[in-house]
Amino acid sequence: MKNISIATFVNTIFIISFIAILTTFWLFISWDKERYIIYERQRYTVMADAFLSGLQFSPTPKQLEELYRYFDVALVHKSEDKLDIVNHAKLLYVKESTFGRVRIFASNKAKYIYAQNYGYNLMLKDLKPKKYNQEIALFLLGLILTIMIFLYTTLMKKLFPLRRLDRQVRAFADGNLDIKIENYGNDEIGKIAKSFAYAIEAIKQHINSKNLFMRNMMHELKTPLTKGRIVVETLEEDEERKILIRAFDRMNEIITELAQVEKITSNNIKHHIETVHFSTIVNKAKSLLLDQNDNIIETFEDFTLQADISLFTIALKNLLDNGIKFSPNHQVEIKANTQEIEIISQGKALAYPLEYYIEPFSQGEKKEHGFGLGLYIVKAIMDIHHYKILYTYEKKNNIFHLSLNK
C-alpha cells in the first residue's frame, strides 16, 4: 500500500465500493424475490384451502359470489379461455387433497386459480395480484451510484492539480529551472505548490551564485597561472624548472576539469542525443589530445551509436588521456563494437574498486594514479546517456568498458 499512488489507491477504493454495492444489491434482490415467492405461495395456499373446503358444502351462487369478492377474483366463463390458460399459462402451484385440486397459473395478463371439486370446475382470475416491484430498489441503487460517482469525480478533480504539480516537479528535476508553478489555491496542495515555488527560487539563486563563483574563480586562477607558466619558461633548463612546469600544467588541468564538471553536471545543459559514427567521436577525441595520435591503437570496425557527440568525445578523451599518461609504454588501445567500447592500457591494477575513483575531487592516492575528476566526468556523461562504465584487469592491462546497452 505504501508504494501505490494516491490516484491508484482512490480508484481501488471506489472500485471495491462499486463491487460491494452491486453485490449487496444483487443479494438483496435475490432475497426479496424469494420472500415474494414465499408470500405469494402462502396467499394462494389460503385461497386454495378456502375454495376446496367451501366447495364441499355445495355453496349457492350467492355464497360463491361472496367468496369471489372476498378474495378479489372473477369467474372465467368461456371454456376456450380456460383451455388456453391450462395449455399455455405457466403453472406456479398445485394443491391437492381429498376434497379436490387447486392449480395456480400465471400468464402475461394475470394469474388464475383453477379449482376442481366434485361438481365444480371453476377458473378464477385474480383481480388484485401483488406484482413483484423492484423499482424502489433500483431507484435506491441509482441514487447510491450517482452519489458515489459524484464523490469520485469530485475527489479526482481535487487530486488533478497534484498530478500537474508532479509533472512540474519532474520537469524541474530534468533541468527546467524556468518552470512556473501555478496557483493551486489555499488547500494542502496549494500550500505544497507554494513551498515548492519558494524552493525553486532558492535553488536558482544558489545555482546562480555557484556559477558566478566558479566563473570568477577559474578566471582569477587562469590569469596568474598563465603568467607563472610564461615566467617559468624563461628559467634555465634544470630539475626545478621541470617541477614548476609540471605543477603549472597540473593546476591548469584541474581548472579545465572543474570547468567540464560544471558544464556536465549542470541541469541547464541541453543534451542532443543523435545517431553518430564512432570513428567521428574517436577523431574528435584524438584532436583534443593534440600530438598523441601515435600513442593510440584502433582495433574496431566503424559503427553507429546514440550519443551527444560533444559530451561523448570528452568522456573518450579523458579515458584515452589517462591510459597514455599512466601506462609504462604510453600507449592505449581502443576496441569497440555495437555492444561496448574498451579502452586498454598497460599498468598496475587499481588498488580500489572503480566506485572509489569515480568520486569527485580526488584525494592523495587518486592523484598519484592520475584518477581525479576525469573518471567522475566520464561517469557523469555515461549516466546522461544511460550507459555504464565498468573496469577489469586482465593480463597486466587496465580495461575500462563503456557498456552501450541501456
Helices and strands as residue ranges (DSSP letters): H 6-55, H 61-71, E 73-75, H 79-88, E 90-97, E 100-106, E 111-117, E 120-126, H 135-173, H 188-233, H 239-265, E 274-277, H 278-288, G 293-295, E 296-300, E 304-307, H 309-325, E 332-336, E 340-346, H 354-357, H 364-369, H 373-385, E 388-394, E 397-403
